[in-house]
Amino acid sequence: MNKNYEKYYKIKYNEVYPLYIQKLNRKNRTIEELDEVIMWLTGYTIDKVKYYANNDVTFDEFFKNAPKVNPNKDLVRGMICGVRIEEIDDDLAKNMRILDKLVDELYKGKPLEKILR
């Protein structure tokens, strides 16, 4: 675990998921689109996405338990919250920022087909 990213290991997935929904609702994006992005990134089924959204689990556990993190995740590039994704050296922090970037792209109106590289 990288000391610079320790805080990421404690963040609860089920606390952030509703925040993603709130953000996307402001732009008339759907929960289904959010779930599709999460499934694309993690390999989870919709049942598992909903399970984790309703249970107390950290992002660390969420990504460690992912069946198969999408190999195309490295095509997600750019800045999110002032951080360049491709420069992050901690796997968990990078996966979380990639998820944030995908949600941000949804929020900005990018078509789902383009988001799912």
Secondary structure, DSSP 8 states (H G I E B T S, - for coil): --GGGGGGGG-BHHHHHHHHHHHHHTTT--HHHHHHHHHHHH---HHHHHHHHTS--BHHHHHHT-S---GGGGG--SEETTEEGGG---HHHHHHHHHHHHHHHHHTT--HHHH--
